Structure formats: C-alpha cells, structure tokens
Amino acid sequence: MDDVKITFFMIVTDRDILIADYAVRSYAKIKGIPFKLRVYSNWISSALKQKYFPAWRQFEFVKIVENEWQTDDKKPNDRTLEGQFELGATIWDRELKKIETPYHATVDADFEILDAKFIPVMLAELENNSNLVAMSTDYSPTNPEYYDSYSDEVICLNERWHTWFCIYKREALQCNISHAYYEEILPGRVRRNAWDDAAYFQKALKEIHGFELAGLDSNYQPCFIHYGQFSKNVDINKTNVDLYRQLQILRKRGLFGSNDILTKKLASLLHKIIFLKADKKRSKYVDGWAKVTSS
C-alpha cells in the first residue's frame, strides 16, 4: 500500500448493487494515479455476492471488505434503520480510520465516472493548498428553508460538501466528530437546524481544526453522474437498469456534447414518462423503514 496515493471507499447494499456494478467498473478509467477502490459489503446477500464479486475482483484496484458474521440469516431488522444494513455514517466512523493512504474519498455506489480527468484536478488542488483538507465534486450552501422530503418538513439544512465523491487528506482523520446526521431543535416555524451526513464533521474540520474545504469547478460536471439515493431503490432492476442509466447520462451530457440541448430534452422527456415515479419514490424512505421511536 506504500505506493497507493488514494483509497476510494464505496459502501454497497443489496438495493444499489445493480448501479454499483457500473460505478465499480468506471474506476478503470483512472490512469496515472496509484489508487485502490475499497468496496464495503454492507450486508449484501450471498446470492448477490456470488453474482457480482468475482467480476469486481478481476480489477487489480478493487479490494472488497466482507465481514463473515454478516450472513443472510442474521440481517438486521431494526426498523429505525433505513433497511437491512448499517447506516453509512456508522461505517465511515469505523472504517475510514483504517485507511492509511495519503488521501481517501467517500464515494457513493451510484456515482459513475464518465471521464476521469476531474480526479487529478481535485488532487492537484489539495496538494497545492496545505490548508485545504477536503474537496468534493459538489457543494450546497446553507438553505434556511429547505423542504426535506423524508420528514415532509421545512428545515434549515446547513452547508455540505457532498459525500457522493469527496476526497479528504489523511489529516482529516484527526477529527473525532462523527459523520452522522446531526440536528438542533429550535423555536420558531423552522424548528430543525440540520446537518446531513458528514456535514457536521466537515463543520468541525473548519471551525475546530481550522481547515478549508472546497468544491470542484462546475465545468467538470459532464465528467461524472450521481444517480442519487439508490440505497432507497425498489424500482430499478436488471430489466430496466440499462435504459435508466443511458437516459440519465443523455440528460446530463447529451449525445453530441453538453450543448446538445435537443437530445437532453428528449432524454428528460423519456425519463419523465418512464422513470419519474421511481426517482420520486427514492426521495422517501422505503416503507416500513427509518421509523422514529417515541421517547
């Protein structure tokens, strides 16, 4: 591992493994950077492991983390969870500290690299600024009145450098704040002051440790696609995943480049007709899960 510069850490569940297959394979597009893709099996069923893991292991850069105690008959049934798997933040808190490379990144199972040229740009930014500890492909500023579809409430959602592809320097691991979602209850119409997963951790990197964080220039958006919320997927399956993926890519990149407005509009129309309901369903927790317990 001495020559590996960066470890990409991807958590995969049963629900998102279909799209993760494309995501894992897309890392083969990275050239000239010594890296590893550490795939964490988050209670993936034995049948799906047998289907996907042998092919993923053919890539020299892939390391799959499996826990022998995560067997089909012992899957968690705690209905406060989002499914029969651990929360991602819980895994980050435990597993990221085990990474020893100079850089590590949280990467989503539904984030696909289309052109890897943005990655050396991000690493160069981090190398050239000694105080810059993290960089994400996407950044959202604080929104004081954000509609949260999961709770059906308007909340204050604090700034976040999004975790679907966020590179950190090893120094970030000195921060002992959890990556977990955090909120404060306040008086007034907007009662929840919230930090999504990793946002409170990032706040600590800035305010306690004095680091800077940055977002990638928007010109690089055509280089990747984040399909979004696939850990809550129940509709995209092996019969329609190829069409779903192609339409999503066309919506973002067009057929003849970013200025191909006609293709983008046509793909968006087809997506709306075929898959809008599936995408909307992923903006809610899967029925029966993420139940709030009464105190």
C-alpha positions as CSV (number, residue, x, y, z in Angstrom):
1,M,0.0,0.0,0.0
2,D,3.0,2.3,0.2
3,D,2.7,3.4,-3.4
4,V,-1.0,3.9,-3.3
5,K,-1.9,7.6,-3.3
6,I,-5.7,7.5,-2.7
7,T,-8.2,5.0,-1.4
8,F,-11.8,5.4,-2.7
9,F,-14.2,4.0,-0.1
10,M,-17.6,2.7,-1.5
11,I,-20.4,1.2,0.6
12,V,-22.7,-1.1,-1.3
13,T,-26.1,-2.6,-0.3
14,D,-28.5,-5.0,-2.0
15,R,-30.6,-2.1,-3.2
16,D,-27.9,-0.3,-5.1
17,I,-25.7,-3.1,-6.3
18,L,-27.2,-3.0,-9.8
19,I,-26.0,0.5,-10.4
20,A,-22.8,-0.1,-8.3
21,D,-21.7,-2.6,-11.0
22,Y,-21.4,0.3,-13.4
23,A,-19.8,2.5,-10.7
24,V,-17.1,0.0,-9.8
25,R,-16.2,-0.7,-13.4
26,S,-15.9,3.1,-14.1
27,Y,-12.8,3.4,-11.9
28,A,-10.9,1.6,-14.6
29,K,-10.9,4.9,-16.4
30,I,-8.5,6.4,-13.8
31,K,-5.0,6.4,-15.3
32,G,-1.7,7.6,-13.9
33,I,-2.8,7.7,-10.2
34,P,-1.9,4.8,-7.9
35,F,-5.3,4.0,-6.2
36,K,-7.4,1.4,-4.6
37,L,-11.2,1.1,-4.6
38,R,-12.3,-0.4,-1.3
39,V,-15.8,-1.8,-1.6
40,Y,-17.5,-2.3,1.7
41,S,-20.2,-5.1,1.6
42,N,-23.0,-3.7,3.7
43,W,-25.0,-6.9,4.5
44,I,-25.1,-7.9,0.8
45,S,-26.9,-11.2,0.3
46,S,-24.9,-14.3,-0.5
47,A,-26.6,-14.6,-4.0
48,L,-25.6,-11.1,-5.0
49,K,-22.1,-11.5,-3.7
50,Q,-21.8,-14.6,-5.9
51,K,-23.1,-12.7,-8.9
52,Y,-21.0,-9.6,-8.7
53,F,-17.9,-10.0,-6.5
54,P,-16.0,-12.4,-8.7
55,A,-16.1,-10.0,-11.7
56,W,-15.2,-7.0,-9.4
57,R,-12.2,-8.9,-8.1
58,Q,-10.8,-9.2,-11.6
59,F,-9.9,-5.5,-11.3
60,E,-6.5,-5.2,-9.6
61,F,-7.6,-1.9,-8.0
62,V,-10.6,-3.5,-6.2
63,K,-10.5,-4.6,-2.6
64,I,-13.8,-6.0,-1.2
65,V,-14.3,-5.8,2.5
66,E,-16.6,-8.6,3.7
67,N,-17.5,-9.5,7.3
68,E,-18.0,-13.2,7.8
69,W,-20.7,-12.5,10.5
70,Q,-22.9,-10.7,8.0
71,T,-24.9,-13.8,6.9
72,D,-28.3,-13.9,5.3
73,D,-30.0,-15.3,8.4
74,K,-28.6,-12.5,10.6
75,K,-29.5,-9.4,8.6
76,P,-30.6,-6.6,10.9
77,N,-34.3,-6.0,11.3
78,D,-34.2,-2.8,13.5
79,R,-36.8,-0.7,11.8
80,T,-35.2,2.5,12.9
81,L,-32.5,1.7,10.2
82,E,-33.1,2.5,6.5
83,G,-33.0,-1.2,5.5
84,Q,-31.3,-4.4,6.4
85,F,-27.9,-2.8,6.5
86,E,-25.9,-0.4,8.6
87,L,-26.1,3.4,8.2
88,G,-23.4,4.7,6.0
89,A,-22.1,7.2,8.6
90,T,-21.7,4.4,11.2
91,I,-19.5,2.6,8.7
92,W,-17.5,5.7,7.8
93,D,-16.8,6.4,11.5
94,R,-15.4,2.9,12.0
95,E,-13.8,2.1,8.7
96,L,-12.2,5.3,7.3
97,K,-9.8,5.4,10.2
98,K,-8.3,2.1,9.0
99,I,-7.2,3.7,5.7
100,E,-3.5,4.6,5.6
101,T,-3.1,6.2,2.2
102,P,-2.3,10.0,2.0
103,Y,-5.8,10.6,0.5
104,H,-9.1,8.9,0.9
105,A,-12.5,9.5,-0.5
106,T,-16.1,8.7,0.3
107,V,-17.7,7.7,-3.0
108,D,-21.3,6.5,-3.5
109,A,-22.3,3.2,-5.1
110,D,-24.5,5.2,-7.5
111,F,-21.7,7.6,-8.6
112,E,-20.2,6.7,-12.0
113,I,-17.1,8.2,-13.5
114,L,-17.7,9.1,-17.2
115,D,-14.3,10.9,-17.8
116,A,-11.7,10.6,-15.0
117,K,-9.9,13.9,-15.8
118,F,-11.6,15.7,-12.9
119,I,-9.8,13.5,-10.3
120,P,-6.2,14.7,-10.9
121,V,-7.6,18.3,-10.9
122,M,-9.0,17.7,-7.4
123,L,-5.8,16.1,-6.1
124,A,-3.7,18.9,-7.5
125,E,-5.9,21.5,-5.7
126,L,-5.4,19.6,-2.4
127,E,-1.7,19.2,-3.0
128,N,-1.2,22.9,-3.8
129,N,-3.1,24.2,-0.7
130,S,-1.7,23.0,2.5
131,N,-4.7,24.1,4.5
132,L,-7.2,22.5,2.1
133,V,-8.3,19.2,3.8
134,A,-11.2,18.1,1.6
135,M,-12.7,18.7,-1.9
136,S,-16.0,17.5,-3.3
137,T,-17.4,17.4,-6.8
138,D,-20.5,19.2,-5.4
139,Y,-21.2,21.8,-2.8
140,S,-24.5,23.1,-1.3
141,P,-24.6,26.3,0.8
142,T,-26.8,26.6,3.8
143,N,-30.5,26.6,2.9
144,P,-32.5,28.2,5.8
145,E,-35.8,26.9,4.3
146,Y,-35.2,23.5,2.7
147,Y,-38.0,21.1,2.0
148,D,-37.0,17.7,3.5
149,S,-38.9,15.0,1.6
150,Y,-38.0,12.3,4.1
151,S,-39.7,14.1,7.0
152,D,-42.1,16.2,5.0
153,E,-40.9,19.2,6.9
154,V,-39.2,22.5,6.0
155,I,-35.9,22.6,7.8
156,C,-32.7,24.6,7.9
157,L,-30.2,22.5,6.0
158,N,-26.6,23.5,6.6
159,E,-23.8,23.6,4.0
160,R,-22.3,20.4,2.9
161,W,-19.5,19.3,0.6
162,H,-21.4,16.3,-0.8
163,T,-20.3,12.9,0.1
164,W,-21.0,11.1,-3.1
165,F,-17.5,11.9,-4.2
166,C,-15.4,13.8,-1.6
167,I,-11.7,13.5,-1.3
168,Y,-10.0,14.1,2.1
169,K,-6.4,14.4,3.2
170,R,-5.3,11.9,5.8
171,E,-5.2,14.8,8.3
172,A,-9.0,14.9,8.3
173,L,-9.0,11.6,10.3
174,Q,-7.7,13.5,13.3
175,C,-11.2,14.9,13.7
176,N,-13.2,12.9,16.3
177,I,-16.6,14.3,15.4
178,S,-19.0,11.6,13.9
179,H,-20.0,11.7,10.3
180,A,-23.6,11.1,11.4
181,Y,-26.6,13.3,10.7
182,Y,-26.9,16.0,13.4
183,E,-29.7,18.4,14.2
184,E,-30.7,21.0,16.8
185,I,-34.3,21.7,17.7
186,L,-35.0,25.4,17.7
187,P,-38.1,27.5,18.4
188,G,-40.0,29.0,15.5
189,R,-41.6,27.9,12.3
190,V,-38.4,26.2,11.0
191,R,-37.7,24.1,14.1
192,R,-34.9,21.7,12.8
193,N,-31.4,23.0,12.2
194,A,-29.9,20.1,10.4
195,W,-26.5,18.8,9.1
196,D,-26.8,15.9,6.7
197,D,-24.3,13.0,6.9
198,A,-20.7,14.3,7.2
199,A,-21.8,17.9,7.2
200,Y,-21.3,18.3,11.0
201,F,-18.0,16.5,10.7
202,Q,-17.0,19.0,7.9
203,K,-18.1,21.9,10.1
204,A,-15.7,20.6,12.8
205,L,-12.9,20.4,10.3
206,K,-13.4,24.1,9.6
207,E,-14.3,25.5,13.0
208,I,-12.3,23.3,15.4
209,H,-9.3,22.3,13.3
210,G,-9.1,25.5,11.1
211,F,-9.0,23.6,7.7
212,E,-10.6,24.7,4.4
213,L,-12.9,22.7,2.2
214,A,-13.7,23.3,-1.5
215,G,-16.0,22.3,-4.3
216,L,-14.9,21.3,-7.9
217,D,-15.5,23.8,-10.7
218,S,-18.9,23.2,-12.3
219,N,-17.2,22.9,-15.7
220,Y,-16.3,19.3,-14.8
221,Q,-20.0,18.2,-14.2
222,P,-20.1,16.3,-17.5
223,C,-17.3,14.1,-16.3
224,F,-19.5,12.1,-13.8
225,I,-23.0,11.3,-12.9
226,H,-24.6,10.8,-9.5
227,Y,-27.8,8.8,-10.0
228,G,-28.9,9.5,-6.4
229,Q,-30.5,7.8,-3.4
230,F,-30.1,4.2,-4.7
231,S,-29.9,2.9,-1.1
232,K,-33.6,3.5,-1.2
233,N,-34.2,1.9,-4.6
234,V,-37.0,-0.5,-5.1
235,D,-38.0,0.0,-8.7
236,I,-34.8,-0.1,-10.8
237,N,-34.0,-3.7,-11.6
238,K,-32.0,-5.8,-14.0
239,T,-34.6,-5.4,-16.7
240,N,-34.6,-1.6,-16.8
241,V,-31.3,-0.5,-15.3
242,D,-29.5,-0.2,-18.7
243,L,-32.2,2.1,-20.1
244,Y,-32.4,4.1,-16.9
245,R,-28.6,4.6,-16.9
246,Q,-28.5,5.6,-20.6
247,L,-31.3,8.1,-20.2
248,Q,-29.7,9.7,-17.2
249,I,-26.4,10.1,-18.9
250,L,-28.0,11.6,-22.0
251,R,-30.0,14.0,-19.8
252,K,-26.7,15.2,-18.4
253,R,-24.3,15.1,-21.3
254,G,-26.3,14.9,-24.5
255,L,-25.4,12.7,-27.4
256,F,-23.1,15.2,-29.0
257,G,-21.8,17.1,-26.0
258,S,-23.1,19.5,-23.4
259,N,-24.5,21.9,-25.9
260,D,-26.7,19.1,-27.4
261,I,-29.9,20.6,-26.0
262,L,-32.3,18.6,-28.2
263,T,-31.0,15.2,-27.0
264,K,-31.0,16.3,-23.4
265,K,-34.6,17.5,-23.6
266,L,-35.7,14.3,-25.4
267,A,-34.0,12.1,-22.8
268,S,-35.5,14.2,-20.0
269,L,-39.0,13.7,-21.5
270,L,-38.5,9.9,-21.8
271,H,-37.2,9.8,-18.3
272,K,-40.2,11.6,-17.0
273,I,-42.5,9.2,-18.8
274,I,-40.8,6.0,-17.7
275,F,-38.8,6.7,-14.5
276,L,-40.1,9.8,-12.7
277,K,-42.2,7.8,-10.3
278,A,-39.2,5.6,-9.5
279,D,-37.0,8.6,-8.7
280,K,-39.7,10.2,-6.6
281,K,-40.0,7.1,-4.5
282,R,-36.3,7.2,-3.7
283,S,-36.9,10.7,-2.1
284,K,-38.7,8.9,0.7
285,Y,-37.6,6.1,3.0
286,V,-38.7,2.6,1.9
287,D,-42.0,1.7,3.5
288,G,-41.5,0.2,7.0
289,W,-38.0,1.5,7.5
290,A,-36.5,4.6,9.2
291,K,-39.3,4.6,11.8
292,V,-38.8,7.1,14.5
293,T,-39.2,5.7,18.0
294,S,-41.1,7.6,20.6
295,S,-39.2,8.8,23.6
